[in-house]
Amino acid sequence: MAAKSKRQQMVDLAVLAPLDWIDERTAFVRGTKWFLFRNVPRDISWGQTLGSAALTAFIVQTLTGAILALYYKPSAAIDPVTGKPVAYSSIEAITDELTLGWLVRGMHRWGASVFIILLFLHMGRVFLFGAYKYPRELNWITGVLILALGMLMGFTGYLLPWDQTAYWATVVGINLNGTAPFAGPWLAQFLATGPEIGTNTLPLYYGLHMLLLPGALIALIFVHIYLVTRLGVASPPWSTEAAGRERPAAVPPAGTRAGLVRGSGGD
Amino acid sequence: MARDLGELNREEYARYKDDVKKDGKGFFPFAMWHDTVMSFVVVCLIAALAAIWYFDADGVEPGLLGPWYTEPADPGTTDFIPRPDWYFYFLFYLLRIFEWPETVFIATVGIPTICLILLLGLPFYDRRRERRPTHRPVAMVAAVLTILSMAVLTWKGATAKEALGSELLLLVPSWAQEQGFADDPQAVAGAELFAQTGCLNCHIYLGQGSGSLGAPDLSEVGQTNDTEYFVRYLANPAAFGNNVMGSYSYLGQDNLEALGAFLEASKGGE
């Protein structure tokens, strides 16, 4: 084996050795290679970027949401300084006073709508391509669950600014749930933390919006992406070079039937 | 010999894997490049929406994309227009269609639950191998109808105004004139509450509202009972054998008395 240059030895020591160390224990490098260096059908194009676009919107939501969580206070008590609810005052402070707070809050607010729109577009694309069929049924089911949880995120996040819009939209939302047969009254009681929205409601929605729902959503997104990577992306069904297309049965060379071609007999 | 569906599916998928392996392109860098460009567009779009929203509005003053925030939440006020976020407008509008209490749960819980079950079950009841849209007429017609009805319901929900309190409020002076309670401030306050709290979603008053669904016309209700009775009734309709109407006790005693005064003053006009 040829002696390595000094430079090569340095690279080995600083980069490759730690990576090997990690990979030996976690298969992280192999996993990344498996994710990145796989083939996809040659005929896929922009239509198949909607899923990763939705993922991007979700990442924007996670990052902006984490920053907002540092400054937001989920309390409906009246702030003695401002004379307004604590939650409302903290939203005011984030929007008006915090450096670039308006951008973080604005991106979180509008990112939610963009996320939902992209989920619907992605779902429409998958439906059009028939890509929910074998073997990708579970991709579809996890996707539908992600959409449902995304809408629940929208519902629980809407209350947090604790302004009139937030409050009354949530009142309506809770009343809607309350009309369900059997579970309705219980559900409404749970969502309002009592017969009516009160001081406990805001912490409940904050906990659901920050902890429970995002946790479930992130887990589902991981499963979804794992399945997409494992099973592969479907070709557009109308593509003439679609991966997995039916091939016409090979036409036997002329004369085969008559046994005139050598080696064709006996079939 | 006809082969079963599972076998055909597995063969097709085996062909797919084979084709992708031999003939595909690398996810990295080709597909990932598209994804990166698209992600960049998405982030720019979100930031642009945030900027338009922020710079066009000022505090509670709405701009093109609405205000930064509305007034602080106040359970005591009633001059609100409850609006969910846009992706719940379809539900909001379904509620207008199924507004009579016995049918409300169809809109609020029934239809969304059925939709969710249909969506989740799609790969299990649509089991044909065919993926070309032109060869899936039922799926395509169903998709177009779903998109159309969602779009129409969302649009109607966004532009709905028939029962919005702020607009019915404009009718209060004419009611006061017709019923002759213009110089009774308590009754006028009650009339404003009546307009704002959605009473006309079910009741009729002087030709306004939607009484076709069975709730009584209240234009002359003042001939039957007095303020004290109406206050007790509004606080607990169930105690009067009315299991359809909900309680309005959340409005508070003062507001209920104003409503009662308004109803007592409603004698049907001249």
Chai-1 contact restraints between the chains, C-beta under 6 A:
chainA,res_idxA,chainB,res_idxB,connection_type,confidence,min_distance_angstrom,max_distance_angstrom,comment,restraint_id
A,L36,B,F28,contact,1.0,0.0,6.0,A-B,restraint_1
A,R38,B,F27,contact,1.0,0.0,6.0,A-B,restraint_2
A,N39,B,V20,contact,1.0,0.0,6.0,A-B,restraint_3
A,N39,B,G24,contact,1.0,0.0,6.0,A-B,restraint_4
A,V40,B,G24,contact,1.0,0.0,6.0,A-B,restraint_5
A,V40,B,F27,contact,1.0,0.0,6.0,A-B,restraint_6
A,V40,B,A31,contact,1.0,0.0,6.0,A-B,restraint_7
A,P41,B,V20,contact,1.0,0.0,6.0,A-B,restraint_8
A,P41,B,G24,contact,1.0,0.0,6.0,A-B,restraint_9
A,R42,B,G24,contact,1.0,0.0,6.0,A-B,restraint_10
A,R42,B,K25,contact,1.0,0.0,6.0,A-B,restraint_11
A,W46,B,H34,contact,1.0,0.0,6.0,A-B,restraint_12
A,T49,B,H34,contact,1.0,0.0,6.0,A-B,restraint_13
A,T49,B,D35,contact,1.0,0.0,6.0,A-B,restraint_14
A,T49,B,M38,contact,1.0,0.0,6.0,A-B,restraint_15
A,S52,B,D35,contact,1.0,0.0,6.0,A-B,restraint_16
A,A53,B,M38,contact,1.0,0.0,6.0,A-B,restraint_17
A,A53,B,V42,contact,1.0,0.0,6.0,A-B,restraint_18
A,T56,B,S39,contact,1.0,0.0,6.0,A-B,restraint_19
A,T56,B,V42,contact,1.0,0.0,6.0,A-B,restraint_20
A,A57,B,V42,contact,1.0,0.0,6.0,A-B,restraint_21
A,V60,B,I46,contact,1.0,0.0,6.0,A-B,restraint_22
A,K84,B,P72,contact,1.0,0.0,6.0,A-B,restraint_23
A,P85,B,P72,contact,1.0,0.0,6.0,A-B,restraint_24
A,Y88,B,P72,contact,1.0,0.0,6.0,A-B,restraint_25
A,I91,B,Y69,contact,1.0,0.0,6.0,A-B,restraint_26
A,T95,B,W68,contact,1.0,0.0,6.0,A-B,restraint_27
A,W102,B,Y54,contact,1.0,0.0,6.0,A-B,restraint_28
A,L103,B,A50,contact,1.0,0.0,6.0,A-B,restraint_29
A,G106,B,A50,contact,1.0,0.0,6.0,A-B,restraint_30
A,G106,B,W53,contact,1.0,0.0,6.0,A-B,restraint_31
A,G106,B,Y54,contact,1.0,0.0,6.0,A-B,restraint_32
A,M107,B,I46,contact,1.0,0.0,6.0,A-B,restraint_33
A,M107,B,A47,contact,1.0,0.0,6.0,A-B,restraint_34
A,M107,B,A50,contact,1.0,0.0,6.0,A-B,restraint_35
A,W110,B,I46,contact,1.0,0.0,6.0,A-B,restraint_36
A,W110,B,L49,contact,1.0,0.0,6.0,A-B,restraint_37
A,W110,B,A50,contact,1.0,0.0,6.0,A-B,restraint_38
A,G111,B,I46,contact,1.0,0.0,6.0,A-B,restraint_39
A,V114,B,I46,contact,1.0,0.0,6.0,A-B,restraint_40
A,I116,B,Y87,contact,1.0,0.0,6.0,A-B,restraint_41
A,F127,B,A143,contact,1.0,0.0,6.0,A-B,restraint_42
A,L128,B,P133,contact,1.0,0.0,6.0,A-B,restraint_43
A,G130,B,R131,contact,1.0,0.0,6.0,A-B,restraint_44
A,Y132,B,L122,contact,1.0,0.0,6.0,A-B,restraint_45
A,Y132,B,P123,contact,1.0,0.0,6.0,A-B,restraint_46
A,Y134,B,N9,contact,1.0,0.0,6.0,A-B,restraint_47
A,P135,B,Y13,contact,1.0,0.0,6.0,A-B,restraint_48
A,E137,B,P123,contact,1.0,0.0,6.0,A-B,restraint_49
A,W140,B,P123,contact,1.0,0.0,6.0,A-B,restraint_50
A,I141,B,L120,contact,1.0,0.0,6.0,A-B,restraint_51
A,V144,B,L119,contact,1.0,0.0,6.0,A-B,restraint_52
A,V144,B,L120,contact,1.0,0.0,6.0,A-B,restraint_53
A,G154,B,D85,contact,1.0,0.0,6.0,A-B,restraint_54
A,Y158,B,D85,contact,1.0,0.0,6.0,A-B,restraint_55
A,P161,B,Y69,contact,1.0,0.0,6.0,A-B,restraint_56
A,W162,B,A73,contact,1.0,0.0,6.0,A-B,restraint_57
A,D163,B,Y69,contact,1.0,0.0,6.0,A-B,restraint_58
A,D163,B,T70,contact,1.0,0.0,6.0,A-B,restraint_59
A,D163,B,A73,contact,1.0,0.0,6.0,A-B,restraint_60
A,Q164,B,T70,contact,1.0,0.0,6.0,A-B,restraint_61
A,Q164,B,E71,contact,1.0,0.0,6.0,A-B,restraint_62
A,Q164,B,A73,contact,1.0,0.0,6.0,A-B,restraint_63
A,Q164,B,F80,contact,1.0,0.0,6.0,A-B,restraint_64
A,T165,B,T70,contact,1.0,0.0,6.0,A-B,restraint_65
A,Y167,B,A73,contact,1.0,0.0,6.0,A-B,restraint_66
A,W168,B,F80,contact,1.0,0.0,6.0,A-B,restraint_67
A,W168,B,P82,contact,1.0,0.0,6.0,A-B,restraint_68
A,A169,B,P82,contact,1.0,0.0,6.0,A-B,restraint_69
A,A169,B,R83,contact,1.0,0.0,6.0,A-B,restraint_70
A,A169,B,P84,contact,1.0,0.0,6.0,A-B,restraint_71
A,V172,B,P82,contact,1.0,0.0,6.0,A-B,restraint_72
A,L176,B,T108,contact,1.0,0.0,6.0,A-B,restraint_73
A,T179,B,V104,contact,1.0,0.0,6.0,A-B,restraint_74
A,T179,B,F105,contact,1.0,0.0,6.0,A-B,restraint_75
A,T179,B,T108,contact,1.0,0.0,6.0,A-B,restraint_76
A,A180,B,V109,contact,1.0,0.0,6.0,A-B,restraint_77
A,G232,B,V20,contact,1.0,0.0,6.0,A-B,restraint_78
A,P237,B,R131,contact,1.0,0.0,6.0,A-B,restraint_79
A,P237,B,R132,contact,1.0,0.0,6.0,A-B,restraint_80
A,W238,B,R132,contact,1.0,0.0,6.0,A-B,restraint_81
A,A243,B,Y16,contact,1.0,0.0,6.0,A-B,restraint_82
A,A243,B,D19,contact,1.0,0.0,6.0,A-B,restraint_83
A,A243,B,V20,contact,1.0,0.0,6.0,A-B,restraint_84
A,G244,B,E12,contact,1.0,0.0,6.0,A-B,restraint_85
A,G244,B,R15,contact,1.0,0.0,6.0,A-B,restraint_86
A,G244,B,Y16,contact,1.0,0.0,6.0,A-B,restraint_87
A,G244,B,D19,contact,1.0,0.0,6.0,A-B,restraint_88
